[in-house]
Amino acid sequence: MSTRAVLLYAFSLFSAAMLGLAGGAVWMVVSMYLRHSAPWLALPIGALLALMIRTCVRPAGTGAALMAAAATLLATFYVNVLIAGVLIAGNMGLGLIEAMRTAGVGMLWQLARMAVSPADFAWTGLGMLVAAWLAWWRRRRG
C-alpha cells in the first residue's frame, strides 16, 4: 500500500468522524427543539451520513459502509454527551461549554450512559444498518 493511499484513507477516516460529530450536533439541535432525545433520528442521520460519505469521502462499497456505520454510532454517542451537557448547564445556570468543562468527560459519559434505554440501542443499531446499506449499495447501470 502506497503512502498516498494510507494518507487518503486516514483523511477519509477523519472526514467520516467530523461528519459524525456534525450529525450529532444537528441531532442535538432537533432534540432540544422537540424537548426529548428523539432516538428515532438515528435513521435519518444515518441515511444522511451514508449519502455524504459515499458522495464526498469514499466510493460506495465496504469501506464506505463501515465508515457510515461508525459515523452513525459516533453521532449517537456525541448527541447523548451533548444532551447531558445541556442538562447540566440548565440545572446549574452555566453556559454549555463551561458546564461541559466543569463536569468533565467522565461525568458526561456516565450521565449519557444512564439516559440510554434499550430502545435507544435498537434505534442506533437500525440507523447503523441503514447507513451501512446505503453506503454499500451500488446502483446497477444498464
Secondary structure as the mmCIF struct_conf table of DSSP 4:
data_model
#
loop_
_struct_conf.conf_type_id
_struct_conf.id
_struct_conf.beg_label_comp_id
_struct_conf.beg_label_asym_id
_struct_conf.beg_label_seq_id
_struct_conf.end_label_comp_id
_struct_conf.end_label_asym_id
_struct_conf.end_label_seq_id
HELX_RH_AL_P HELX_RH_AL_P1 THR A 3 LEU A 34
TURN_TY1_P TURN_TY1_P1 ARG A 35 ARG A 35
BEND BEND1 HIS A 36 HIS A 36
HELX_RH_3T_P HELX_RH_3T_P1 PRO A 39 LEU A 41
HELX_RH_AL_P HELX_RH_AL_P2 ALA A 42 MET A 52
HELX_RH_PI_P HELX_RH_PI_P1 ILE A 53 VAL A 57
BEND BEND2 ARG A 58 ARG A 58
TURN_TY1_P TURN_TY1_P2 ALA A 60 GLY A 61
HELX_RH_AL_P HELX_RH_AL_P3 THR A 62 MET A 92
TURN_TY1_P TURN_TY1_P3 GLY A 93 GLY A 93
HELX_RH_AL_P HELX_RH_AL_P4 LEU A 96 ALA A 115
HELX_RH_AL_P HELX_RH_AL_P5 PRO A 118 TRP A 136
#
